[in-house]
Amino acid sequence: MSSNLEPTNSSGDEPPVPGDPSNKILETIFLGPNGMRAGWRAGLYLAMFVFFAALLQTILKLVHLSPPAQPGGGMAPGWLLAQELVLFAGALAAAGVMALIEGRSVAAYGLPWRGAFGARFWQGGVWGIAQLSAIMLLIRALGGYTFGTPALHDGEVLRYAALWAVVFLAVSFAEEFLFRGYLLLTLATSLGFWPAALLFSLLFGAVHLRNPGEGPAGALSVFAIAMFLCLTLRRTGDLWLAIGWHAAFDFGETYLYSVPNSGIVMQGHLLNASLHGPRWISGGPIGPEGSAAAFAVLAVVFVVFNRLYRPRGT
């Protein structure tokens, strides 16, 4: 007669024990060497972003601060500002939650506040305006752009300049942080930086196809620009140069040169300018981003930037 001192289960099933293969499978799916796998963290971030953005949009509507859908006669700056602030606030709130989960600072996701509006931001602004000006002057030299007459007068000149500067600053914060902040840097830990950059640059170009007036040439240009902005992130270590570039380029398109921005015509531009001639020169309704000149100038910018901003540590 022998005694059995092992605990028994009335159902006849063996209790789970440490090292159970089913537990290991779940751990393999969800966990990696550094905790939750990058793909699951990115998915969690996206879910929270959608939640926060929808919540903020609802709040704006409840307090009657949300402008109506895009009005006729060109996109109004107030409408665009409200949308971009919601996107940035949602992206930042989601990053804040992920920072708590991961035990990190939000600054680790590309926005170190100590560098806010510092030298890199202004360098980016110079790069953005210089690049756009080179594109526009090349299009003009080829007969595809006319400055036209002033569209604004007196106090309107400064009022719209300030308004569009604020709007495109919000646009640059929202789009850079959403497409080249948490998501890119998180997936880069799993895929590698450039595969992740390629993925989000393709997505960035595809999203712009939703704009009225946008087309394949413009989306391809946006993709190429996104890859350049990923290069600025890689070389500088943060998003400040990219934010300055993005704000300056969009401001130059919409306000200074008064041309369509990724197929969108805005209200309150400085000039009664026009694009004309073959689309491969002018970009047509897409704007200068759809012009061959944009690709030629960007190729030069890639080379020059690569030479001036060497990889960190070299």
DAPE-V881856 format. One record per residue. N is the residue number from 1. RES is the residue in one letter. PHI is phi in radians with two decimals (none if undefined). PSI is psi in radians with two decimals (none if undefined). OMEGA is omega in radians with two decimals (999 if undefined). Layout:
N RES PHI PSI OMEGA
N RES PHI PSI OMEGA
This chain:
1 M none 2.23 -3.11
2 S -2.09 2.64 3.11
3 S -1.81 2.55 3.11
4 N -1.99 1.92 -3.11
5 L -1.64 0.05 3.12
6 E -1.32 2.45 3.10
7 P -1.10 2.47 -3.14
8 T -1.92 2.81 3.13
9 N -2.08 2.16 -3.06
10 S -1.08 -0.42 -3.13
11 S -1.42 -0.20 -3.13
12 G 1.56 -0.12 3.13
13 D -1.50 2.52 3.07
14 E -1.31 2.39 3.11
15 P -1.20 2.63 3.12
16 P -1.10 2.47 3.14
17 V -2.15 2.72 3.08
18 P -0.97 2.44 -3.14
19 G 1.53 0.14 3.09
20 D -1.00 2.25 -3.12
21 P -0.96 -0.60 -3.13
22 S -1.13 -0.67 3.09
23 N -1.14 -0.67 -3.13
24 K -1.16 -0.62 3.10
25 I -1.11 -0.79 3.12
26 L -1.09 -0.73 3.11
27 E -1.09 -0.69 3.14
28 T -1.14 -0.67 -3.13
29 I -1.20 -0.79 -3.01
30 F -1.70 -0.45 -3.01
31 L -2.07 2.56 3.04
32 G -2.18 -2.92 -3.12
33 P -1.05 -0.48 -3.09
34 N -1.95 0.51 3.13
35 G 1.73 -2.57 -3.12
36 M -1.01 2.36 -3.10
37 R -1.11 2.66 -3.04
38 A -1.02 -0.70 -3.12
39 G -1.09 -0.71 3.12
40 W -1.21 -0.66 3.09
41 R -1.13 -0.70 3.10
42 A -1.13 -0.72 3.11
43 G -1.12 -0.71 3.11
44 L -1.12 -0.73 3.10
45 Y -1.06 -0.80 -3.14
46 L -1.07 -0.73 3.13
47 A -1.08 -0.75 3.13
48 M -1.21 -0.64 3.09
49 F -1.05 -0.82 3.13
50 V -1.06 -0.74 -3.14
51 F -1.09 -0.89 -3.09
52 F -1.13 -0.73 3.14
53 A -1.11 -0.75 3.12
54 A -1.14 -0.70 3.13
55 L -1.10 -0.79 -3.14
56 L -1.15 -0.69 3.11
57 Q -1.10 -0.70 3.11
58 T -1.14 -0.73 3.12
59 I -1.08 -0.76 3.12
60 L -1.04 -0.70 3.13
61 K -1.19 -0.68 -3.12
62 L -1.14 -0.61 -3.14
63 V -1.70 0.20 3.06
64 H 1.04 0.65 3.08
65 L -1.86 -0.08 -3.14
66 S -1.54 2.07 3.13
67 P -1.12 2.76 3.08
68 P -1.14 2.94 3.10
69 A -0.97 2.78 -3.00
70 Q -0.72 2.10 -3.14
71 P -1.31 2.93 3.09
72 G -1.31 2.92 3.11
73 G 1.38 0.41 -3.14
74 G 1.79 2.64 -3.12
75 M -1.22 2.27 -3.13
76 A -1.42 2.50 -3.12
77 P -1.08 -0.62 -3.13
78 G -1.11 -0.70 3.13
79 W -1.12 -0.82 -3.11
80 L -1.15 -0.70 3.13
81 L -1.05 -0.78 -3.14
82 A -1.08 -0.76 -3.12
83 Q -1.13 -0.76 -3.09
84 E -1.24 -0.61 3.09
85 L -1.14 -0.66 3.09
86 V -1.10 -0.78 -3.14
87 L -1.10 -0.78 -3.11
88 F -1.20 -0.75 3.14
89 A -1.09 -0.72 3.10
90 G -1.12 -0.75 3.13
91 A -1.15 -0.69 -3.12
92 L -1.24 -0.69 3.12
93 A -1.11 -0.75 3.11
94 A -1.10 -0.69 3.10
95 A -1.14 -0.61 3.11
96 G -1.10 -0.73 3.11
97 V -1.15 -0.76 3.14
98 M -1.15 -0.58 3.10
99 A -1.11 -0.68 3.09
100 L -1.15 -0.74 -3.14
101 I -1.13 -0.73 -3.05
102 E -1.55 -0.10 -3.13
103 G 1.18 0.67 -3.12
104 R -2.21 3.07 3.04
105 S -1.70 2.60 3.07
106 V -1.02 -0.50 3.13
107 A -1.03 -0.43 -3.13
108 A -1.21 -0.21 -3.09
109 Y -1.73 0.47 3.01
110 G 1.81 -0.06 -3.12
111 L -2.20 1.21 3.05
112 P -1.23 2.05 -3.02
113 W -1.15 -0.38 3.11
114 R -1.13 -0.34 3.12
115 G -1.74 0.16 -3.06
116 A -1.03 2.15 3.08
117 F 0.95 0.57 3.09
118 G -1.57 -2.75 -3.03
119 A -1.02 -0.72 -3.09
120 R -1.14 -0.65 3.10
121 F -1.05 -0.81 -3.11
122 W -1.26 -0.58 3.02
123 Q -1.06 -0.74 3.09
124 G -1.06 -0.69 3.10
125 G -1.06 -0.73 3.11
126 V -1.13 -0.78 3.11
127 W -1.04 -0.77 -3.10
128 G -1.13 -0.84 -3.13
129 I -1.17 -0.72 -3.14
130 A -1.11 -0.74 -3.14
131 Q -1.12 -0.83 3.14
132 L -1.11 -0.73 -3.13
133 S -1.08 -0.69 3.10
134 A -1.10 -0.71 3.11
135 I -1.09 -0.84 -3.06
136 M -1.17 -0.67 3.13
137 L -1.21 -0.60 3.08
138 L -1.20 -0.74 3.09
139 I -1.07 -0.74 3.12
140 R -1.11 -0.74 -3.14
141 A -1.09 -0.51 3.12
142 L -1.56 0.08 3.06
143 G 1.48 0.38 -3.06
144 G -1.88 0.03 -3.09
145 Y -2.52 2.40 3.07
146 T -2.22 2.29 -3.12
147 F -1.12 -0.70 -3.13
148 G 1.35 -2.90 -3.10
149 T -1.69 2.83 3.09
150 P -1.06 2.38 3.11
151 A -1.74 -0.31 -3.14
152 L -2.13 2.68 -3.10
153 H -2.44 2.70 3.05
154 D 0.92 -2.24 -3.05
155 G -1.16 -0.36 -3.14
156 E -1.12 -0.52 -3.10
157 V -1.05 -0.91 -3.12
158 L -1.29 -0.62 -3.11
159 R -1.10 -0.84 -3.14
160 Y -1.26 -0.55 3.09
161 A -1.08 -0.80 3.13
162 A -1.17 -0.71 -3.11
163 L -1.12 -0.83 -3.13
164 W -1.20 -0.53 3.07
165 A -1.09 -0.76 3.11
166 V -1.16 -0.77 -3.12
167 V -1.05 -0.83 -3.07
168 F -1.35 -0.33 2.97
169 L -1.17 -0.73 3.09
170 A -1.13 -0.72 3.11
171 V -1.04 -0.79 -3.09
172 S -1.17 -0.71 3.08
173 F -1.08 -0.82 -3.08
174 A -1.11 -0.89 -3.03
175 E -1.29 -0.68 3.14
176 E -1.18 -0.78 -3.09
177 F -1.24 -0.60 -3.12
178 L -1.28 -0.73 -3.06
179 F -1.68 -0.38 -3.09
180 R -2.30 0.34 3.10
181 G -1.84 -2.02 -3.05
182 Y -0.94 -0.87 -3.02
183 L -1.09 -0.84 -3.11
184 L -1.13 -0.83 -3.08
185 L -1.17 -0.53 3.11
186 T -1.27 -0.87 -3.13
187 L -1.20 -0.42 3.10
188 A -1.11 -0.47 3.12
189 T -1.21 -0.34 -3.14
190 S -1.83 -0.81 -3.06
191 L -1.54 -0.42 -2.92
192 G 1.79 2.68 -3.02
193 F -1.11 -0.89 -3.02
194 W -1.26 -0.63 2.99
195 P -1.05 -0.70 3.09
196 A -1.16 -0.69 3.11
197 A -1.11 -0.72 3.11
198 L -1.08 -0.77 -3.13
199 L -1.05 -0.86 -3.07
200 F -1.33 -0.43 3.05
201 S -1.24 -0.68 3.05
202 L -1.09 -0.75 3.12
203 L -1.12 -0.70 3.13
204 F -1.07 -0.76 3.10
205 G -1.15 -0.71 -3.13
206 A -1.14 -0.68 3.14
207 V -1.08 -0.62 -3.12
208 H -1.22 -0.28 3.08
209 L -1.16 -0.26 3.10
210 R -1.31 -0.30 -3.13
211 N -1.18 2.41 3.05
212 P -1.14 2.27 3.13
213 G 1.65 -0.22 3.11
214 E -1.31 2.74 3.14
215 G -2.59 3.13 -3.09
216 P -0.99 -0.72 -3.14
217 A -1.10 -0.74 3.12
218 G -1.16 -0.71 3.13
219 A -1.13 -0.65 3.09
220 L -1.15 -0.68 3.08
221 S -1.11 -0.74 3.11
222 V -1.09 -0.70 3.07
223 F -1.04 -0.80 -3.13
224 A -1.12 -0.70 3.09
225 I -1.09 -0.72 3.13
226 A -1.07 -0.68 3.10
227 M -1.13 -0.66 3.08
228 F -1.11 -0.74 3.14
229 L -1.17 -0.55 3.02
230 C -1.13 -0.64 3.09
231 L -1.11 -0.69 3.12
232 T -1.12 -0.65 3.08
233 L -1.12 -0.78 -3.12
234 R -1.10 -0.72 -3.04
235 R -1.43 -0.55 -3.09
236 T -1.72 -0.40 3.13
237 G 1.58 -0.06 3.09
238 D -2.64 -3.10 -3.02
239 L -1.69 0.04 -2.98
240 W -1.16 -0.69 3.10
241 L -1.16 -0.72 3.12
242 A -1.09 -0.69 3.13
243 I -1.13 -0.77 3.10
244 G -1.09 -0.75 3.11
245 W -1.07 -0.86 -3.06
246 H -1.06 -0.82 -3.13
247 A -1.11 -0.76 -3.10
248 A -1.19 -0.74 -3.13
249 F -1.10 -0.82 -3.14
250 D -1.15 -0.70 3.10
251 F -1.08 -0.73 3.14
252 G -1.12 -0.75 3.12
253 E -1.08 -0.92 -2.99
254 T -1.31 -0.82 -3.01
255 Y -1.70 -1.02 -3.02
256 L -1.16 -0.95 -3.11
257 Y -1.59 -0.22 2.98
258 S 1.00 0.88 3.14
259 V -2.15 2.89 3.12
260 P -1.05 2.50 3.13
261 N -1.93 1.83 -3.07
262 S 0.90 0.75 3.09
263 G 1.52 -0.06 -3.09
264 I -1.84 2.26 3.05
265 V -1.68 2.27 -3.08
266 M -1.83 2.81 3.01
267 Q -1.47 2.71 3.00
268 G 1.29 0.75 3.09
269 H -1.64 2.75 -3.00
270 L -1.23 -0.65 -2.98
271 L -2.14 2.73 2.93
272 N -1.58 1.06 -3.07
273 A -1.40 2.86 3.11
274 S -2.56 2.55 2.99
275 L -1.85 2.37 -3.08
276 H -2.66 2.98 -3.11
277 G 1.57 -2.95 -3.11
278 P -1.01 2.47 -3.10
279 R -1.12 -0.53 -3.12
280 W -1.17 -0.36 3.07
281 I -1.59 -0.90 -3.00
282 S -1.51 -0.45 -3.02
283 G 1.57 -0.23 3.12
284 G 1.03 -2.49 -3.12
285 P -1.16 -0.29 3.09
286 I -1.19 -0.61 -3.04
287 G 1.78 -3.08 -3.06
288 P -1.04 -0.39 3.12
289 E -1.14 -0.35 3.11
290 G -1.62 0.05 -3.11
291 S -1.53 2.63 3.04
292 A -1.08 -0.49 3.12
293 A -1.06 -0.61 -3.13
294 A -1.11 -0.70 -3.14
295 F -1.23 -0.69 -3.13
296 A -1.13 -0.79 -3.13
297 V -1.17 -0.72 -3.13
298 L -1.09 -0.64 3.11
299 A -1.07 -0.73 3.10
300 V -1.14 -0.74 -3.13
301 V -1.07 -0.74 3.09
302 F -0.96 -0.84 -3.08
303 V -1.15 -0.82 -3.10
304 V -1.15 -0.78 -3.14
305 F -1.10 -0.72 -3.14
306 N -1.06 -0.58 -3.14
307 R -1.38 -0.65 -3.08
308 L -1.41 -0.61 -3.10
309 Y -1.94 1.58 -3.09
310 R -1.31 2.76 3.08
311 P -0.94 2.45 -3.12
312 R -1.06 2.40 3.13
313 G 1.60 0.00 3.12
314 T -1.96 none 999
